[in-house]
Amino acid sequence: MNIKYHSIKGEIKSLGLTNKKVADMLGITVQGLDYRINQDLPTIHWAIYGISNYFGDNNGITLNAKISD
């Protein structure tokens, strides 16, 4: 499964959350959150996906599943 966000920071904003609030929920610093977003680490994609499903809907998230033979 491949998860792509149009914008992680945009997703956070659309949920009405701040970077500080998200960082606090994840137990990391705001700088750590920015680092993970900038490094495009898979764990931050999963974390934001979970937060998005918890606080809102996933209209801003595109899920692409690849099935190979």
The first five atom37 places (N, CA, C, CB, O) and aatype in JSON, in Angstrom:
{
  "aatype": [12, 2, 9, 11, 18, 8, 15, 9, 11, 7, 6, 9, 11, 15, 10, 7, 10, 16, 2, 11, 11, 19, 0, 3, 12, 10, 7, 9, 16, 19, 5, 7, 10, 3, 18, 1, 9, 2, 5, 3, 10, 14, 16, 9, 8, 17, 0, 9, 18, 7, 9, 15, 2, 18, 13, 7, 3, 2, 2, 7, 9, 16, 10, 2, 0, 11, 9, 15, 3],
  "atom_mask": [
    [1, 1, 1, 1, 1],
    [1, 1, 1, 1, 1],
    [1, 1, 1, 1, 1],
    [1, 1, 1, 1, 1],
    [1, 1, 1, 1, 1],
    [1, 1, 1, 1, 1],
    [1, 1, 1, 1, 1],
    [1, 1, 1, 1, 1],
    [1, 1, 1, 1, 1],
    [1, 1, 1, 0, 1],
    [1, 1, 1, 1, 1],
    [1, 1, 1, 1, 1],
    [1, 1, 1, 1, 1],
    [1, 1, 1, 1, 1],
    [1, 1, 1, 1, 1],
    [1, 1, 1, 0, 1],
    [1, 1, 1, 1, 1],
    [1, 1, 1, 1, 1],
    [1, 1, 1, 1, 1],
    [1, 1, 1, 1, 1],
    [1, 1, 1, 1, 1],
    [1, 1, 1, 1, 1],
    [1, 1, 1, 1, 1],
    [1, 1, 1, 1, 1],
    [1, 1, 1, 1, 1],
    [1, 1, 1, 1, 1],
    [1, 1, 1, 0, 1],
    [1, 1, 1, 1, 1],
    [1, 1, 1, 1, 1],
    [1, 1, 1, 1, 1],
    [1, 1, 1, 1, 1],
    [1, 1, 1, 0, 1],
    [1, 1, 1, 1, 1],
    [1, 1, 1, 1, 1],
    [1, 1, 1, 1, 1],
    [1, 1, 1, 1, 1],
    [1, 1, 1, 1, 1],
    [1, 1, 1, 1, 1],
    [1, 1, 1, 1, 1],
    [1, 1, 1, 1, 1],
    [1, 1, 1, 1, 1],
    [1, 1, 1, 1, 1],
    [1, 1, 1, 1, 1],
    [1, 1, 1, 1, 1],
    [1, 1, 1, 1, 1],
    [1, 1, 1, 1, 1],
    [1, 1, 1, 1, 1],
    [1, 1, 1, 1, 1],
    [1, 1, 1, 1, 1],
    [1, 1, 1, 0, 1],
    [1, 1, 1, 1, 1],
    [1, 1, 1, 1, 1],
    [1, 1, 1, 1, 1],
    [1, 1, 1, 1, 1],
    [1, 1, 1, 1, 1],
    [1, 1, 1, 0, 1],
    [1, 1, 1, 1, 1],
    [1, 1, 1, 1, 1],
    [1, 1, 1, 1, 1],
    [1, 1, 1, 0, 1],
    [1, 1, 1, 1, 1],
    [1, 1, 1, 1, 1],
    [1, 1, 1, 1, 1],
    [1, 1, 1, 1, 1],
    [1, 1, 1, 1, 1],
    [1, 1, 1, 1, 1],
    [1, 1, 1, 1, 1],
    [1, 1, 1, 1, 1],
    [1, 1, 1, 1, 1]
  ],
  "atom_positions": [
    [[0.85, -1.18, 0.0], [0.0, 0.0, 0.0], [0.89, 1.23, 0.0], [-0.96, 0.01, 1.22], [1.84, 1.32, 0.78]],
    [[0.58, 2.15, -0.85], [1.34, 3.38, -0.98], [0.46, 4.54, -0.53], [1.84, 3.58, -2.44], [-0.62, 4.75, -1.1]],
    [[0.89, 5.28, 0.46], [0.11, 6.4, 0.97], [0.78, 7.69, 0.53], [-0.04, 6.35, 2.53], [1.97, 7.89, 0.8]],
    [[0.03, 8.56, -0.13], [0.57, 9.84, -0.59], [-0.31, 10.96, -0.05], [0.66, 9.89, -2.14], [-1.54, 10.91, -0.13]],
    [[0.32, 11.95, 0.49], [-0.38, 13.13, 0.95], [-0.07, 14.27, 0.01], [0.01, 13.48, 2.42], [1.07, 14.44, -0.42]],
    [[-1.07, 15.04, -0.31], [-0.84, 16.22, -1.12], [0.04, 17.18, -0.34], [-2.18, 16.89, -1.52], [0.92, 17.83, -0.91]],
    [[-0.19, 17.28, 0.95], [0.61, 18.12, 1.83], [0.34, 17.71, 3.27], [0.3, 19.64, 1.61], [-0.79, 17.82, 3.74]],
    [[1.35, 17.22, 3.95], [1.16, 16.83, 5.35], [0.81, 18.05, 6.19], [2.42, 16.13, 5.91], [-0.1, 18.0, 7.02]],
    [[1.53, 19.14, 5.97], [1.23, 20.35, 6.74], [-0.16, 20.88, 6.41], [2.29, 21.44, 6.47], [-0.86, 21.4, 7.28]],
    [[-0.57, 20.76, 5.16], [-1.92, 21.15, 4.77], [-2.97, 20.28, 5.42], [0.0, 0.0, 0.0], [-4.03, 20.76, 5.82]],
    [[-2.67, 18.98, 5.54], [-3.59, 18.05, 6.2], [-3.75, 18.42, 7.67], [-3.09, 16.6, 6.07], [-4.86, 18.43, 8.19]],
    [[-2.64, 18.73, 8.33], [-2.68, 19.14, 9.74], [-3.54, 20.4, 9.89], [-1.24, 19.41, 10.29], [-4.38, 20.48, 10.78]],
    [[-3.32, 21.36, 9.01], [-4.07, 22.62, 9.07], [-5.56, 22.4, 8.81], [-3.51, 23.63, 8.05], [-6.41, 22.99, 9.47]],
    [[-5.87, 21.52, 7.84], [-7.28, 21.29, 7.5], [-8.03, 20.61, 8.65], [-7.39, 20.43, 6.24], [-9.25, 20.72, 8.74]],
    [[-7.31, 19.92, 9.51], [-7.93, 19.29, 10.67], [-8.13, 20.28, 11.82], [-7.09, 18.11, 11.15], [-8.73, 19.94, 12.84]],
    [[-7.63, 21.5, 11.65], [-7.75, 22.51, 12.7], [-6.72, 22.32, 13.81], [0.0, 0.0, 0.0], [-6.9, 22.81, 14.92]],
    [[-5.65, 21.61, 13.49], [-4.61, 21.36, 14.47], [-3.38, 22.21, 14.15], [-4.24, 19.86, 14.5], [-3.21, 22.68, 13.03]],
    [[-2.55, 22.39, 15.15], [-1.29, 23.09, 14.95], [-0.16, 22.07, 14.96], [-1.06, 24.17, 16.04], [-0.32, 20.95, 15.45]],
    [[0.99, 22.47, 14.43], [2.16, 21.59, 14.48], [2.51, 21.25, 15.92], [3.36, 22.25, 13.79], [2.93, 20.13, 16.2]],
    [[2.35, 22.2, 16.82], [2.65, 21.98, 18.24], [1.73, 20.9, 18.82], [2.5, 23.29, 19.05], [2.19, 20.01, 19.53]],
    [[0.45, 20.98, 18.52], [-0.52, 20.0, 19.02], [-0.2, 18.6, 18.49], [-1.96, 20.4, 18.63], [-0.24, 17.62, 19.24]],
    [[0.11, 18.5, 17.2], [0.44, 17.21, 16.6], [1.73, 16.67, 17.21], [0.58, 17.33, 15.06], [1.81, 15.48, 17.54]],
    [[2.73, 17.51, 17.36], [3.99, 17.08, 17.96], [3.77, 16.58, 19.38], [5.01, 18.24, 17.96], [4.33, 15.56, 19.78]],
    [[2.94, 17.28, 20.14], [2.63, 16.85, 21.51], [1.94, 15.48, 21.51], [1.75, 17.89, 22.21], [2.25, 14.63, 22.34]],
    [[1.0, 15.27, 20.59], [0.3, 13.99, 20.52], [1.25, 12.85, 20.17], [-0.81, 14.06, 19.49], [1.08, 11.72, 20.65]],
    [[2.25, 13.14, 19.35], [3.21, 12.12, 18.94], [4.38, 11.97, 19.91], [3.73, 12.44, 17.57], [5.2, 11.06, 19.77]],
    [[4.45, 12.88, 20.88], [5.52, 12.8, 21.87], [6.87, 13.23, 21.33], [0.0, 0.0, 0.0], [7.91, 12.74, 21.76]],
    [[6.84, 14.15, 20.38], [8.08, 14.66, 19.79], [8.04, 16.19, 19.82], [8.28, 14.13, 18.34], [7.01, 16.78, 20.12]],
    [[9.17, 16.81, 19.49], [9.22, 18.26, 19.43], [8.69, 18.74, 18.08], [10.68, 18.77, 19.66], [8.56, 17.95, 17.14]],
    [[8.38, 20.02, 17.98], [7.95, 20.59, 16.71], [9.08, 20.45, 15.68], [7.54, 22.09, 16.88], [8.83, 20.18, 14.51]],
    [[10.32, 20.63, 16.14], [11.46, 20.47, 15.25], [11.56, 19.02, 14.76], [12.77, 20.89, 15.95], [11.89, 18.77, 13.6]],
    [[11.27, 18.07, 15.65], [11.27, 16.66, 15.27], [10.19, 16.36, 14.25], [0.0, 0.0, 0.0], [10.39, 15.57, 13.33]],
    [[9.02, 16.99, 14.42], [7.93, 16.82, 13.46], [8.34, 17.37, 12.1], [6.64, 17.52, 13.96], [8.17, 16.71, 11.08]],
    [[8.89, 18.58, 12.1], [9.35, 19.18, 10.84], [10.42, 18.32, 10.17], [9.89, 20.59, 11.09], [10.41, 18.16, 8.95]],
    [[11.33, 17.78, 10.96], [12.38, 16.91, 10.42], [11.77, 15.69, 9.74], [13.35, 16.47, 11.54], [12.15, 15.34, 8.62]],
    [[10.83, 15.05, 10.42], [10.21, 13.85, 9.85], [9.43, 14.16, 8.58], [9.29, 13.21, 10.88], [9.45, 13.38, 7.62]],
    [[8.75, 15.31, 8.56], [8.02, 15.72, 7.36], [9.01, 15.99, 6.22], [7.15, 16.97, 7.63], [8.81, 15.53, 5.1]],
    [[10.07, 16.73, 6.51], [11.05, 17.08, 5.47], [11.8, 15.85, 4.96], [12.03, 18.09, 6.01], [12.16, 15.8, 3.79]],
    [[12.04, 14.87, 5.83], [12.73, 13.65, 5.42], [11.8, 12.67, 4.74], [13.37, 12.99, 6.63], [12.25, 11.67, 4.18]],
    [[10.51, 12.95, 4.77], [9.49, 12.11, 4.13], [9.56, 10.68, 4.65], [9.68, 12.12, 2.6], [9.48, 9.72, 3.89]],
    [[9.69, 10.57, 5.97], [9.8, 9.26, 6.61], [8.45, 8.56, 6.63], [10.34, 9.41, 8.04], [7.44, 9.21, 6.91]],
    [[8.39, 7.27, 6.34], [7.11, 6.55, 6.3], [6.34, 6.61, 7.62], [7.35, 5.1, 5.94], [5.11, 6.65, 7.61]],
    [[7.03, 6.63, 8.74], [6.33, 6.65, 10.02], [5.49, 7.9, 10.2], [7.33, 6.54, 11.16], [4.43, 7.84, 10.81]],
    [[5.94, 9.03, 9.67], [5.16, 10.26, 9.82], [3.91, 10.19, 8.95], [6.01, 11.51, 9.44], [2.86, 10.73, 9.32]],
    [[4.0, 9.53, 7.79], [2.82, 9.36, 6.94], [1.75, 8.54, 7.67], [3.2, 8.68, 5.6], [0.57, 8.9, 7.66]],
    [[2.16, 7.45, 8.3], [1.21, 6.62, 9.06], [0.64, 7.38, 10.24], [1.89, 5.33, 9.54], [-0.55, 7.27, 10.53]],
    [[1.48, 8.15, 10.93], [1.01, 8.92, 12.08], [-0.04, 9.95, 11.66], [2.18, 9.61, 12.8], [-1.08, 10.08, 12.31]],
    [[0.23, 10.67, 10.59], [-0.71, 11.69, 10.11], [-1.98, 11.03, 9.58], [-0.07, 12.56, 9.01], [-3.08, 11.56, 9.75]],
    [[-1.84, 9.88, 8.94], [-3.01, 9.13, 8.49], [-3.91, 8.78, 9.68], [-2.59, 7.85, 7.73], [-5.12, 8.95, 9.62]],
    [[-3.31, 8.29, 10.75], [-4.07, 7.96, 11.95], [-4.72, 9.17, 12.58], [0.0, 0.0, 0.0], [-5.89, 9.12, 12.97]],
    [[-3.97, 10.26, 12.69], [-4.52, 11.49, 13.27], [-5.66, 12.01, 12.4], [-3.41, 12.56, 13.41], [-6.68, 12.46, 12.93]],
    [[-5.49, 11.95, 11.09], [-6.53, 12.42, 10.18], [-7.81, 11.61, 10.34], [-6.05, 12.34, 8.73], [-8.91, 12.17, 10.36]],
    [[-7.68, 10.3, 10.46], [-8.86, 9.46, 10.66], [-9.49, 9.68, 12.02], [-8.49, 8.0, 10.49], [-10.71, 9.56, 12.16]],
    [[-8.7, 10.0, 13.01], [-9.22, 10.22, 14.35], [-9.94, 11.56, 14.47], [-8.08, 10.15, 15.37], [-11.02, 11.64, 15.06]],
    [[-9.34, 12.62, 13.89], [-9.89, 13.96, 14.05], [-10.79, 14.42, 12.91], [-8.78, 14.92, 14.19], [-11.49, 15.42, 13.06]],
    [[-10.79, 13.74, 11.82], [-11.6, 14.22, 10.69], [-11.87, 13.1, 9.72], [0.0, 0.0, 0.0], [-12.02, 11.94, 10.09]],
    [[-11.92, 13.49, 8.47], [-12.12, 12.49, 7.43], [-10.83, 12.39, 6.62], [-13.33, 12.86, 6.51], [-9.87, 13.13, 6.86]],
    [[-10.81, 11.48, 5.68], [-9.61, 11.31, 4.89], [-9.78, 11.8, 3.46], [-9.21, 9.86, 4.88], [-9.21, 11.24, 2.53]],
    [[-10.57, 12.86, 3.28], [-10.79, 13.4, 1.94], [-9.51, 13.95, 1.32], [-11.84, 14.49, 1.99], [-9.37, 13.95, 0.1]],
    [[-8.58, 14.42, 2.14], [-7.34, 14.97, 1.62], [-6.27, 13.93, 1.39], [0.0, 0.0, 0.0], [-5.16, 14.27, 0.98]],
    [[-6.59, 12.66, 1.63], [-5.6, 11.6, 1.54], [-5.95, 10.7, 0.37], [-5.52, 10.8, 2.85], [-7.1, 10.28, 0.21]],
    [[-4.97, 10.4, -0.43], [-5.16, 9.49, -1.53], [-4.45, 8.18, -1.19], [-4.63, 10.09, -2.86], [-3.25, 8.17, -0.92]],
    [[-5.18, 7.09, -1.21], [-4.59, 5.78, -0.97], [-4.48, 5.05, -2.3], [-5.44, 4.95, 0.04], [-5.44, 4.97, -3.06]],
    [[-3.3, 4.54, -2.55], [-3.08, 3.78, -3.78], [-2.55, 2.41, -3.38], [-2.07, 4.51, -4.75], [-1.51, 2.3, -2.74]],
    [[-3.26, 1.39, -3.75], [-2.82, 0.03, -3.47], [-2.36, -0.61, -4.77], [-3.95, -0.81, -2.81], [-3.08, -0.61, -5.78]],
    [[-1.16, -1.15, -4.73], [-0.62, -1.82, -5.92], [-0.75, -3.32, -5.69], [0.88, -1.41, -6.2], [-0.33, -3.85, -4.66]],
    [[-1.34, -3.98, -6.65], [-1.48, -5.43, -6.58], [-0.71, -6.0, -7.77], [-3.01, -5.89, -6.58], [-1.0, -5.69, -8.93]],
    [[0.26, -6.83, -7.47], [1.04, -7.43, -8.56], [0.72, -8.91, -8.65], [2.56, -7.22, -8.34], [0.31, -9.54, -7.67]],
    [[0.9, -9.46, -9.83], [0.64, -10.88, -10.06], [1.72, -11.73, -9.46], [0.51, -11.18, -11.54], [1.67, -12.95, -9.55]]
  ]
}
